[in-house]
Amino acid sequence: MRWTRISWAHPVSIPPAPSGAGDGPDGREDEYGHRPVKTQLIAHDKEVIILDVRVPCTPVARLNNHRACVNGIAWAPHSSCHICTAADDHQALIWDIQQMPRAIEDPILAYTAEGEINQIQWASTQPDWIAICYNNCLEILRV
């Protein structure tokens, strides 16, 4: 089992934290009464854990559809609600995390490569494309 901090803080709208936990970065609420807050993504073995940095001891969500160690996470450059995870199970999975804090059961898209995916990047200027690396290959996938 391994712990890997793969991503950085990223603003996502989730319901208000318990009282005394602090406010969102700018104090404004969205149309659902949620405040944008900074989240942290952590890969723990086969699972990605999403934390609200105001209450880091309690995960907001867990993404656990990978069957092997997660190697990479990429935020969608055009959306704060979509991430892509890649793992040793040959899969790249795209998740819609907008429904947090309700459980996120399944990814919205999945791709199976011919080898263990060890690197992933979502194109910042072309958000319809994701690059993955496995073995000695680079594949560019259209979302």
Backbone as JSON Lines, residues from 0, in Angstrom:
{"i":0,"aa":"M","n":[0.85,-1.17,0.0],"ca":[0.0,0.0,0.0],"c":[0.89,1.23,0.0]}
{"i":1,"aa":"R","n":[0.49,2.23,-0.76],"ca":[1.27,3.47,-0.79],"c":[0.37,4.68,-0.76]}
{"i":2,"aa":"W","n":[0.88,5.75,-0.18],"ca":[0.2,7.05,-0.15],"c":[0.98,7.95,-1.08]}
{"i":3,"aa":"T","n":[0.29,8.66,-1.94],"ca":[0.93,9.6,-2.82],"c":[0.07,10.84,-2.93]}
{"i":4,"aa":"R","n":[0.64,11.97,-2.66],"ca":[-0.07,13.23,-2.89],"c":[0.21,13.6,-4.32]}
{"i":5,"aa":"I","n":[-0.82,13.57,-5.14],"ca":[-0.62,13.76,-6.57],"c":[-1.07,15.12,-7.05]}
{"i":6,"aa":"S","n":[-2.05,15.7,-6.45],"ca":[-2.58,16.95,-6.98],"c":[-2.5,18.05,-5.93]}
{"i":7,"aa":"W","n":[-2.88,19.22,-6.34],"ca":[-2.8,20.4,-5.49],"c":[-4.2,20.92,-5.2]}
{"i":8,"aa":"A","n":[-4.25,21.92,-4.37],"ca":[-5.54,22.53,-4.03],"c":[-6.2,23.08,-5.28]}
{"i":9,"aa":"H","n":[-7.51,22.89,-5.36],"ca":[-8.28,23.32,-6.53],"c":[-9.66,23.74,-6.05]}
{"i":10,"aa":"P","n":[-10.2,24.86,-6.53],"ca":[-11.52,25.29,-6.05],"c":[-12.65,24.42,-6.61]}
{"i":11,"aa":"V","n":[-13.49,23.93,-5.74],"ca":[-14.65,23.13,-6.09],"c":[-15.8,23.59,-5.2]}
{"i":12,"aa":"S","n":[-17.01,23.64,-5.72],"ca":[-18.16,24.02,-4.9],"c":[-18.72,22.81,-4.17]}
{"i":13,"aa":"I","n":[-18.72,22.88,-2.87],"ca":[-19.32,21.83,-2.04],"c":[-20.12,22.52,-0.94]}
{"i":14,"aa":"P","n":[-21.01,21.78,-0.27],"ca":[-21.81,22.4,0.79],"c":[-20.92,23.0,1.88]}
{"i":15,"aa":"P","n":[-21.48,23.93,2.64],"ca":[-20.7,24.55,3.71],"c":[-20.13,23.52,4.68]}
{"i":16,"aa":"A","n":[-18.95,23.79,5.19],"ca":[-18.32,22.92,6.18],"c":[-19.07,23.04,7.5]}
{"i":17,"aa":"P","n":[-18.83,22.1,8.4],"ca":[-19.46,22.21,9.72],"c":[-19.1,23.53,10.38]}
{"i":18,"aa":"S","n":[-19.94,24.0,11.28],"ca":[-19.71,25.3,11.9],"c":[-18.34,25.34,12.56]}
{"i":19,"aa":"G","n":[-17.7,26.48,12.41],"ca":[-16.38,26.67,12.99],"c":[-15.25,26.2,12.09]}
{"i":20,"aa":"A","n":[-15.56,25.64,10.91],"ca":[-14.52,25.11,10.05],"c":[-13.97,26.14,9.08]}
{"i":21,"aa":"G","n":[-14.54,27.3,9.02],"ca":[-14.04,28.34,8.12],"c":[-14.91,28.48,6.89]}
{"i":22,"aa":"D","n":[-14.64,29.52,6.12],"ca":[-15.42,29.81,4.93],"c":[-14.62,29.48,3.68]}
{"i":23,"aa":"G","n":[-15.3,29.6,2.54],"ca":[-14.66,29.43,1.24],"c":[-13.65,30.53,1.02]}
{"i":24,"aa":"P","n":[-12.88,30.45,-0.09],"ca":[-11.8,31.4,-0.29],"c":[-12.27,32.84,-0.46]}
{"i":25,"aa":"D","n":[-13.46,33.06,-0.99],"ca":[-13.9,34.43,-1.17],"c":[-15.22,34.74,-0.47]}
{"i":26,"aa":"G","n":[-15.8,33.77,0.23],"ca":[-17.0,33.99,1.0],"c":[-18.28,34.04,0.2]}
{"i":27,"aa":"R","n":[-18.22,33.91,-1.14],"ca":[-19.42,33.95,-1.97],"c":[-20.01,32.56,-2.15]}
{"i":28,"aa":"E","n":[-21.34,32.49,-2.26],"ca":[-22.01,31.23,-2.49],"c":[-22.41,31.12,-3.96]}
{"i":29,"aa":"D","n":[-22.48,29.88,-4.46],"ca":[-22.96,29.68,-5.83],"c":[-24.47,29.56,-5.84]}
{"i":30,"aa":"E","n":[-25.05,29.22,-6.99],"ca":[-26.51,29.17,-7.11],"c":[-27.15,28.08,-6.27]}
{"i":31,"aa":"Y","n":[-26.37,27.14,-5.76],"ca":[-26.9,26.06,-4.92],"c":[-26.7,26.32,-3.43]}
{"i":32,"aa":"G","n":[-26.17,27.49,-3.09],"ca":[-25.91,27.81,-1.7],"c":[-24.59,27.23,-1.2]}
{"i":33,"aa":"H","n":[-23.75,26.78,-2.12],"ca":[-22.43,26.24,-1.78],"c":[-21.38,27.31,-1.97]}
{"i":34,"aa":"R","n":[-20.31,27.19,-1.23],"ca":[-19.2,28.11,-1.37],"c":[-18.03,27.39,-2.01]}
{"i":35,"aa":"P","n":[-17.37,28.03,-2.99],"ca":[-16.19,27.4,-3.56],"c":[-15.12,27.26,-2.48]}
{"i":36,"aa":"V","n":[-14.54,26.08,-2.37],"ca":[-13.5,25.83,-1.38],"c":[-12.33,25.14,-2.06]}
{"i":37,"aa":"K","n":[-11.2,25.17,-1.4],"ca":[-10.03,24.47,-1.9],"c":[-10.14,23.0,-1.51]}
{"i":38,"aa":"T","n":[-9.86,22.13,-2.48],"ca":[-9.86,20.7,-2.21],"c":[-8.46,20.15,-2.46]}
{"i":39,"aa":"Q","n":[-8.21,19.02,-1.9],"ca":[-6.94,18.33,-2.06],"c":[-7.23,16.92,-2.55]}
{"i":40,"aa":"L","n":[-6.53,16.48,-3.58],"ca":[-6.67,15.11,-4.07],"c":[-5.46,14.31,-3.61]}
{"i":41,"aa":"I","n":[-5.71,13.15,-3.05],"ca":[-4.63,12.28,-2.58],"c":[-4.89,10.88,-3.11]}
{"i":42,"aa":"A","n":[-3.87,10.29,-3.73],"ca":[-3.99,8.91,-4.18],"c":[-3.48,8.01,-3.07]}
{"i":43,"aa":"H","n":[-4.3,7.07,-2.68],"ca":[-3.94,6.09,-1.65],"c":[-4.16,4.71,-2.23]}
{"i":44,"aa":"D","n":[-3.09,4.11,-2.71],"ca":[-3.15,2.78,-3.31],"c":[-4.1,2.79,-4.51]}
{"i":45,"aa":"K","n":[-5.25,2.15,-4.42],"ca":[-6.21,2.06,-5.54],"c":[-7.29,3.13,-5.48]}
{"i":46,"aa":"E","n":[-7.18,4.04,-4.56],"ca":[-8.25,4.99,-4.28],"c":[-7.75,6.42,-4.36]}
{"i":47,"aa":"V","n":[-8.64,7.31,-4.82],"ca":[-8.36,8.75,-4.78],"c":[-9.28,9.34,-3.72]}
{"i":48,"aa":"I","n":[-8.69,10.08,-2.8],"ca":[-9.43,10.69,-1.71],"c":[-9.49,12.2,-1.95]}
{"i":49,"aa":"I","n":[-10.7,12.75,-1.88],"ca":[-10.9,14.19,-2.06],"c":[-11.18,14.79,-0.69]}
{"i":50,"aa":"L","n":[-10.34,15.75,-0.3],"ca":[-10.46,16.4,1.0],"c":[-10.85,17.86,0.84]}
{"i":51,"aa":"D","n":[-11.68,18.34,1.75],"ca":[-11.95,19.76,1.9],"c":[-10.86,20.25,2.85]}
{"i":52,"aa":"V","n":[-10.01,21.17,2.41],"ca":[-8.88,21.57,3.25],"c":[-9.3,22.26,4.54]}
{"i":53,"aa":"R","n":[-10.59,22.68,4.65],"ca":[-11.07,23.26,5.9],"c":[-11.27,22.19,6.96]}
{"i":54,"aa":"V","n":[-11.57,20.94,6.5],"ca":[-11.81,19.81,7.41],"c":[-11.06,18.61,6.84]}
{"i":55,"aa":"P","n":[-9.73,18.6,6.91],"ca":[-8.95,17.59,6.22],"c":[-9.03,16.17,6.8]}
{"i":56,"aa":"C","n":[-9.57,16.03,7.99],"ca":[-9.63,14.7,8.6],"c":[-10.82,13.87,8.1]}
{"i":57,"aa":"T","n":[-11.75,14.49,7.38],"ca":[-12.94,13.78,6.89],"c":[-13.01,13.92,5.37]}
{"i":58,"aa":"P","n":[-12.83,12.82,4.62],"ca":[-12.9,12.9,3.16],"c":[-14.27,13.36,2.68]}
{"i":59,"aa":"V","n":[-14.28,14.2,1.64],"ca":[-15.53,14.64,1.02],"c":[-16.04,13.54,0.1]}
{"i":60,"aa":"A","n":[-15.1,12.86,-0.58],"ca":[-15.47,11.78,-1.5],"c":[-14.28,10.84,-1.67]}
{"i":61,"aa":"R","n":[-14.61,9.63,-2.1],"ca":[-13.6,8.62,-2.42],"c":[-13.92,8.04,-3.78]}
{"i":62,"aa":"L","n":[-12.92,8.0,-4.64],"ca":[-13.07,7.43,-5.97],"c":[-12.29,6.11,-5.95]}
{"i":63,"aa":"N","n":[-13.0,5.01,-6.03],"ca":[-12.32,3.74,-5.81],"c":[-12.62,2.67,-6.86]}
{"i":64,"aa":"N","n":[-12.66,3.04,-8.13],"ca":[-12.92,2.06,-9.19],"c":[-11.66,1.46,-9.79]}
{"i":65,"aa":"H","n":[-10.49,1.96,-9.43],"ca":[-9.26,1.37,-9.96],"c":[-8.97,0.06,-9.24]}
{"i":66,"aa":"R","n":[-8.36,-0.87,-9.98],"ca":[-8.02,-2.18,-9.43],"c":[-6.52,-2.31,-9.11]}
{"i":67,"aa":"A","n":[-5.78,-1.23,-9.31],"ca":[-4.34,-1.21,-9.02],"c":[-3.97,0.22,-8.62]}
{"i":68,"aa":"C","n":[-2.71,0.42,-8.24],"ca":[-2.26,1.71,-7.73],"c":[-2.47,2.85,-8.71]}
{"i":69,"aa":"V","n":[-3.0,3.97,-8.2],"ca":[-3.22,5.18,-8.99],"c":[-1.88,5.89,-9.15]}
{"i":70,"aa":"N","n":[-1.57,6.27,-10.4],"ca":[-0.31,6.94,-10.71],"c":[-0.45,8.4,-11.07]}
{"i":71,"aa":"G","n":[-1.64,8.82,-11.48],"ca":[-1.78,10.2,-11.91],"c":[-3.2,10.71,-11.81]}
{"i":72,"aa":"I","n":[-3.3,12.01,-11.61],"ca":[-4.59,12.7,-11.54],"c":[-4.43,14.0,-12.33]}
{"i":73,"aa":"A","n":[-5.44,14.33,-13.14],"ca":[-5.42,15.59,-13.88],"c":[-6.78,16.26,-13.76]}
{"i":74,"aa":"W","n":[-6.78,17.53,-13.38],"ca":[-8.01,18.32,-13.36],"c":[-8.34,18.75,-14.78]}
{"i":75,"aa":"A","n":[-9.61,18.79,-15.11],"ca":[-10.04,19.32,-16.4],"c":[-9.76,20.82,-16.41]}
{"i":76,"aa":"P","n":[-9.12,21.34,-17.45],"ca":[-8.79,22.76,-17.46],"c":[-10.03,23.65,-17.63]}
{"i":77,"aa":"H","n":[-11.12,23.09,-18.11],"ca":[-12.33,23.85,-18.39],"c":[-13.41,23.69,-17.34]}
{"i":78,"aa":"S","n":[-13.17,22.84,-16.32],"ca":[-14.21,22.53,-15.35],"c":[-13.6,22.18,-14.0]}
{"i":79,"aa":"S","n":[-14.19,22.7,-12.94],"ca":[-13.72,22.33,-11.61],"c":[-14.4,21.06,-11.11]}
{"i":80,"aa":"C","n":[-15.26,20.47,-11.93],"ca":[-16.01,19.28,-11.51],"c":[-15.57,18.0,-12.21]}
{"i":81,"aa":"H","n":[-14.54,18.06,-13.03],"ca":[-14.11,16.87,-13.76],"c":[-12.62,16.61,-13.53]}
{"i":82,"aa":"I","n":[-12.31,15.36,-13.21],"ca":[-10.92,14.95,-13.08],"c":[-10.73,13.64,-13.81]}
{"i":83,"aa":"C","n":[-9.49,13.36,-14.18],"ca":[-9.15,12.1,-14.81],"c":[-8.09,11.43,-13.93]}
{"i":84,"aa":"T","n":[-8.28,10.14,-13.66],"ca":[-7.31,9.38,-12.89],"c":[-6.75,8.27,-13.77]}
{"i":85,"aa":"A","n":[-5.51,7.89,-13.53],"ca":[-4.86,6.84,-14.3],"c":[-4.11,5.92,-13.34]}
{"i":86,"aa":"A","n":[-4.06,4.62,-13.7],"ca":[-3.49,3.67,-12.75],"c":[-2.78,2.51,-13.44]}
{"i":87,"aa":"D","n":[-2.17,1.68,-12.6],"ca":[-1.49,0.46,-13.06],"c":[-2.45,-0.57,-13.62]}
{"i":88,"aa":"D","n":[-3.76,-0.38,-13.46],"ca":[-4.74,-1.32,-13.99],"c":[-5.05,-1.07,-15.47]}
{"i":89,"aa":"H","n":[-4.23,-0.22,-16.13],"ca":[-4.33,0.11,-17.55],"c":[-5.49,1.06,-17.85]}
{"i":90,"aa":"Q","n":[-6.15,1.61,-16.83],"ca":[-7.33,2.42,-17.06],"c":[-7.11,3.9,-16.79]}
{"i":91,"aa":"A","n":[-7.72,4.72,-17.65],"ca":[-7.86,6.16,-17.42],"c":[-9.36,6.38,-17.22]}
{"i":92,"aa":"L","n":[-9.73,6.96,-16.09],"ca":[-11.14,7.16,-15.74],"c":[-11.42,8.65,-15.57]}
{"i":93,"aa":"I","n":[-12.51,9.11,-16.18],"ca":[-12.93,10.5,-16.02],"c":[-14.12,10.53,-15.08]}
{"i":94,"aa":"W","n":[-14.03,11.39,-14.08],"ca":[-15.03,11.48,-13.01],"c":[-15.71,12.84,-13.04]}
{"i":95,"aa":"D","n":[-17.01,12.84,-12.76],"ca":[-17.76,14.07,-12.53],"c":[-17.99,14.16,-11.02]}
{"i":96,"aa":"I","n":[-17.32,15.1,-10.37],"ca":[-17.39,15.19,-8.9],"c":[-18.37,16.27,-8.44]}
{"i":97,"aa":"Q","n":[-19.22,16.73,-9.35],"ca":[-20.17,17.79,-9.03],"c":[-21.15,17.39,-7.94]}
{"i":98,"aa":"Q","n":[-21.47,16.11,-7.81],"ca":[-22.47,15.67,-6.84],"c":[-21.93,15.55,-5.42]}
{"i":99,"aa":"M","n":[-20.66,15.88,-5.19],"ca":[-20.13,15.81,-3.83],"c":[-21.0,16.66,-2.91]}
{"i":100,"aa":"P","n":[-21.21,16.27,-1.67],"ca":[-20.58,15.18,-0.96],"c":[-21.3,13.83,-1.08]}
{"i":101,"aa":"R","n":[-22.32,13.72,-1.93],"ca":[-22.91,12.4,-2.14],"c":[-21.86,11.48,-2.74]}
{"i":102,"aa":"A","n":[-22.02,10.19,-2.52],"ca":[-21.05,9.21,-3.02],"c":[-20.96,9.25,-4.54]}
{"i":103,"aa":"I","n":[-19.75,9.11,-5.04],"ca":[-19.52,9.04,-6.48],"c":[-19.2,7.59,-6.79]}
{"i":104,"aa":"E","n":[-20.15,6.91,-7.4],"ca":[-20.04,5.47,-7.6],"c":[-19.16,5.07,-8.78]}
{"i":105,"aa":"D","n":[-19.4,5.69,-9.94],"ca":[-18.73,5.27,-11.15],"c":[-18.22,6.46,-11.94]}
{"i":106,"aa":"P","n":[-17.16,6.26,-12.74],"ca":[-16.69,7.32,-13.62],"c":[-17.67,7.52,-14.77]}
{"i":107,"aa":"I","n":[-17.59,8.68,-15.41],"ca":[-18.48,8.94,-16.55],"c":[-17.88,8.42,-17.85]}
{"i":108,"aa":"L","n":[-16.55,8.27,-17.91],"ca":[-15.87,7.7,-19.08],"c":[-14.72,6.83,-18.61]}
{"i":109,"aa":"A","n":[-14.4,5.79,-19.39],"ca":[-13.28,4.92,-19.07],"c":[-12.55,4.53,-20.35]}
{"i":110,"aa":"Y","n":[-11.23,4.44,-20.26],"ca":[-10.41,4.0,-21.39],"c":[-9.41,2.98,-20.86]}
{"i":111,"aa":"T","n":[-9.23,1.89,-21.59],"ca":[-8.27,0.86,-21.21],"c":[-7.11,0.88,-22.19]}
{"i":112,"aa":"A","n":[-5.91,1.09,-21.68],"ca":[-4.7,1.14,-22.49],"c":[-4.09,-0.26,-22.57]}
{"i":113,"aa":"E","n":[-3.01,-0.39,-23.33],"ca":[-2.34,-1.68,-23.48],"c":[-1.28,-1.92,-22.42]}
{"i":114,"aa":"G","n":[-1.13,-1.01,-21.48],"ca":[-0.14,-1.16,-20.42],"c":[-0.51,-0.31,-19.23]}
{"i":115,"aa":"E","n":[0.3,-0.42,-18.17],"ca":[0.08,0.37,-16.95],"c":[0.32,1.84,-17.26]}
{"i":116,"aa":"I","n":[-0.7,2.67,-17.01],"ca":[-0.59,4.1,-17.3],"c":[0.2,4.77,-16.18]}
{"i":117,"aa":"N","n":[1.31,5.43,-16.55],"ca":[2.15,6.04,-15.52],"c":[2.17,7.56,-15.57]}
{"i":118,"aa":"Q","n":[1.49,8.16,-16.56],"ca":[1.46,9.62,-16.66],"c":[0.19,10.03,-17.39]}
{"i":119,"aa":"I","n":[-0.37,11.16,-16.97],"ca":[-1.59,11.66,-17.6],"c":[-1.55,13.18,-17.6]}
{"i":120,"aa":"Q","n":[-2.08,13.77,-18.68],"ca":[-2.14,15.23,-18.76],"c":[-3.36,15.63,-19.56]}
{"i":121,"aa":"W","n":[-4.14,16.55,-19.02],"ca":[-5.31,17.07,-19.73],"c":[-4.86,18.36,-20.41]}
{"i":122,"aa":"A","n":[-5.02,18.45,-21.73],"ca":[-4.53,19.61,-22.49],"c":[-5.23,20.89,-22.04]}
{"i":123,"aa":"S","n":[-4.45,21.89,-21.68],"ca":[-5.04,23.14,-21.18],"c":[-5.63,23.99,-22.29]}
{"i":124,"aa":"T","n":[-5.06,23.93,-23.49],"ca":[-5.59,24.74,-24.59],"c":[-6.6,23.99,-25.44]}
{"i":125,"aa":"Q","n":[-6.63,22.67,-25.33],"ca":[-7.57,21.83,-26.07],"c":[-8.24,20.87,-25.09]}
{"i":126,"aa":"P","n":[-9.26,21.31,-24.35],"ca":[-9.82,20.49,-23.27],"c":[-10.51,19.21,-23.71]}
{"i":127,"aa":"D","n":[-10.63,18.99,-25.01],"ca":[-11.22,17.74,-25.5],"c":[-10.19,16.62,-25.62]}
{"i":128,"aa":"W","n":[-8.93,16.9,-25.26],"ca":[-7.86,15.92,-25.44],"c":[-7.13,15.64,-24.13]}
{"i":129,"aa":"I","n":[-6.84,14.36,-23.92],"ca":[-6.06,13.9,-22.76],"c":[-4.92,13.04,-23.28]}
{"i":130,"aa":"A","n":[-3.71,13.25,-22.75],"ca":[-2.56,12.44,-23.12],"c":[-2.25,11.47,-21.99]}
{"i":131,"aa":"I","n":[-1.99,10.21,-22.37],"ca":[-1.58,9.2,-21.39],"c":[-0.28,8.56,-21.87]}
{"i":132,"aa":"C","n":[0.53,8.13,-20.92],"ca":[1.77,7.42,-21.24],"c":[1.75,6.06,-20.55]}
{"i":133,"aa":"Y","n":[2.18,5.05,-21.29],"ca":[2.33,3.7,-20.74],"c":[3.41,3.0,-21.55]}
{"i":134,"aa":"N","n":[4.1,2.05,-20.91],"ca":[5.23,1.37,-21.54],"c":[6.12,2.42,-22.2]}
{"i":135,"aa":"N","n":[6.37,2.31,-23.49],"ca":[7.13,3.32,-24.22],"c":[6.23,4.09,-25.18]}
{"i":136,"aa":"C","n":[4.95,4.2,-24.84],"ca":[3.97,4.79,-25.74],"c":[3.35,6.06,-25.16]}
{"i":137,"aa":"L","n":[2.95,6.92,-26.07],"ca":[2.16,8.1,-25.75],"c":[0.89,8.0,-26.58]}
{"i":138,"aa":"E","n":[-0.26,8.1,-25.94],"ca":[-1.54,8.12,-26.66],"c":[-2.23,9.42,-26.34]}
{"i":139,"aa":"I","n":[-2.84,10.0,-27.34],"ca":[-3.62,11.21,-27.15],"c":[-5.07,10.85,-27.43]}
{"i":140,"aa":"L","n":[-5.9,11.02,-26.43],"ca":[-7.29,10.56,-26.48],"c":[-8.24,11.73,-26.58]}
{"i":141,"aa":"R","n":[-9.25,11.57,-27.42],"ca":[-10.3,12.59,-27.5],"c":[-11.4,12.23,-26.5]}
{"i":142,"aa":"V","n":[-11.77,13.18,-25.68],"ca":[-12.79,12.96,-24.65],"c":[-14.17,13.06,-25.26]}
